[in-house]
Amino acid sequence: MNKMADVAKLFGKKLDEEFFIRWGNVEYMCEFTARGLRCYPSAKNNIKYTYSNNDWLFLLLIGEAVIIND
């Protein structure tokens, strides 16, 4: 049974809902999907490289990356 909806809910989000996370001074657009966490560099940043999506989920779980609330 897929638990990604529960993981999204843990962070106050729903599946396929776009949101931003911050790691250091860099922001990334992300969304929880049924297959995991998907993240992309934000258009605000001039960055073409990112960590794997599994790394972003880990960084969120340990508190090194944070979700930016609207």
NUTIFI-685753 format. One record per residue: residue in three letters; z, y, x of N, C-alpha, C, O, CB in turn. Coordinates in steps of 0.02 Angstrom, whole numbers, plus 32768, in hexadecimal, padded with zeros to 4 digits. Glycine has a CB too. Example, Ala and Ser with C-alpha at 12.3 -4.5 7.8 and 13.67 -1.06 7.14 Angstrom:
REM NUTIFI-685753
Ala81867EE4829481867F1F826781867F5B829481A77F5A82C881C47F208235 Ser81627F90828281657FCB82AC818A8002828581928039829E811E7FE282C0 
END
This chain:
REM NUTIFI-685753
Met80007FC5802A8000800080008000803E802C80298044805A803D80007FD0 Asn7FD3806D80207FCB80A98047800580DA8039801780E67FFF7F8880CB8037 Lys802280F4806E805D81208069804E8169807A807C8191807E809481078096 Met800E817A80837FFE81BE8099801181F380648023822B80777FB581C380A9 Ala800D81E38024802382137FF1806E82217FFA8084825A7FF0801481F87FAA Asp809481EE800B80DC81F7801680E9822180558117824A805680FF81B3801D Val80C08216808980C8823D80C680B7828780B780DC82B380CD8099822280FE Ala808282948092807082D8808080A982F8805880BA83328064802E82D98057 Lys80C582D4802980FB82ED8000813982FE802B815C832E801C810E82BA7FCA Leu814582D7805F817C82E4808D8176832A80AA81A9834B80B8817C82B080C5 Phe8139834180B5812D838480D0811E83B8809A810B83F080AA80F483828101 Gly812683A5805A811B83D4802480D183E0801580BF84147FFA813A84168033 Lys80A783B08025805F83B6801B8045837C7FF18069834B7FE5803A83B8805E Lys800783827FD97FE5834E7FB47FA983367FDD7F93835A800A7FCE83667F6D Leu7F9182FC7FCE7F5482E37FF07F1B83147FE47F13832E7FAD7F41829D7FD7 Asp7EF4832080177EB8834A80177EC78394800C7E9983BB80007E8983337FE1 Glu7F0683A880117F1983EF800D7F15840D80537F3683F480817F6083F87FEE Glu7EEE8442805C7EE78461809E7F23848D80AC7F3E84AF807F7EA6848A80A2 Phe7F39848D80EA7F7084B781007F6984C2814B7F3F84A3816C7FB5849680EF Phe7F9184EF81667F8F84FE81AD7FCE84E681CF800584E981B37F84854981B9 Ile7FC584CF820C7FFF84C082367FFB84EB82757FC485008288800384748248 Arg803484F682938036851D82D1805784F28307808B84D382FB805C856082C8 Trp803884F28340805484D2837B8050850683B38019851883C8802F848F838E Gly8089851D83CA8089855583F8806F859383D4808A85A583A0805E85468437 Asn803C85B283EF801F85ED83CD7FDA85DE83B17FB3860C83A4801B862783FE Val7FCB859F83A77F89858A838E7F90856D83497FBE8545833C7F67855783BE Glu7F63857F831C7F64856682D77F29853682CC7EF3854082E67F61859F82A5 Tyr7F36850282A57F0384D182937F0484C782487F3984C682297F0F848E82B8 Met7EC984BF822A7EC384AE81E47EC9846281DE7EA8843E82037E8084C981C6 Cys7EF1844B81AF7EFD840481A77EFD83F0815E7F00841A81317F3E83EF81C8 Glu7EFA83AF81537F03839281107F18834A81197F00832781457EC1839880E6 Phe7F46833580EE7F5782EE80EB7F2382CC80C07F1282E5808A7FA082E380CE Thr7F09829480D77EDA826C80AF7EF6822680A97F29821680C77E92826C80D1 Ala7ED681FD80827EEC81B8807A7EE8819380BD7F07815E80C47EC281948045 Arg7EC181AC80EC7EB9818B812D7EE381AA81647EE08194819D7E71818B8141 Gly7F0A81DE81557F3481FD81877F33824881847F24826581507F1F81E681CC Leu7F43826881BB7F4382B181C17F0382C581E57EF482AC821B7F8282CB81E7 Arg7EDE82F381C87EA0830C81E67EAB835681F87EC0837D81CE7E63830481B5 Cys7E9E836882367EA883AD824D7E6A83C782707E4683A182927EE583B2827B Tyr7E5E840882697E25842A82897E3F846B82A67E6D8489828B7DEB84378256 Pro7E22848182DE7E3584C482F67E2584F982C17DF184F682A17E0F84D48338 Ser7E52852882B97E48855D82897E12858D82A17E09859582DE7E8A8583827D Ala7DEF85AB82737DBC85DC82857DDC861882A77DBA863E82CA7D9485F38247 Lys7E1E8622829E7E41865982BE7E46865083097E4D8681832E7E87866082A0 Asn7E41861383207E4A860483677E0785F983887DD685E583687E7785C68370 Asn7E05860683C77DC785FB83ED7DD085B984157DCA85B884527DB88637841E Ile7DDD858383F17DEC854384107DBB850F83F77DAF850A83BB7E35852D8403 Lys7D9E84E984247D6E84B684117D89847084197D67843F840B7D2E84BD8439 Tyr7DC8846A84307DE4842984407E258420841B7E4B845084117DEE8421848C Thr7E3383E484067E7283D683E27E8B839183F57E67836884117E6883DB8396 Tyr7ECA838583E77EE7834383F07ECE831583B97EB1832C83887F35834683F0 Ser7ED882D483C07EC582A6838B7EF282B2834F7F2982CD83557ECB825C83A3 Asn7EDB829F83157F0182AA82D87F43828582D87F74829C82BA7ED78296829B Asn7F46824B82F97F86822782FF7FB8825083267FF4824F83177F7B81E28320 Asp7FA1827383597FCE829E83807FEB82D68355802682E7835C7FA982BB83BC Trp7FC182F3832A7FDA832982FF8010831082D08042833382C57FA0834882D7 Leu800782D682B3803A82BA8287807A82AF82AD80B082BE8294802182788267 Phe8076829582E980B1828C831380D382CE8322811082D3831D809D82698355 Leu80AC8301833480C98343834380EB83618306811F8382830D80938372835C Leu80CF835682CA80F1836D828D81328347828281658365827180C283648250 Leu81308306828B816B82DD827F81A582EF82AD81DF82EC8299815A82948286 Ile8196830082EC81CC8310831B81DC835B831C82098370834181B982F88361 Gly81B8838282F581C883CA82EF81AA83F7832381BB84328325820F83D282F1 Glu817E83DE834D815E8409837F812584328361811684698379814383DF83B9 Ala81068419832E80D4843F830780F4844B82C38119842182AA808F84198301 Val80E5848482A581028495826380CC84A98232809884C48245813684CD826A Ile80D9849B81F380AD84B081BE80BB84F981AF80F5850D81A780B58484817E Ile8087852181AC808E8568819C808C856E814F805A855E81308054859381BD Asn80C38584813380C6858C80EA80A485CC80D680A785FF80F98110858B80D2 Asp808485C9809D805F86048083808E863D807480788672805D803885F28044 
END
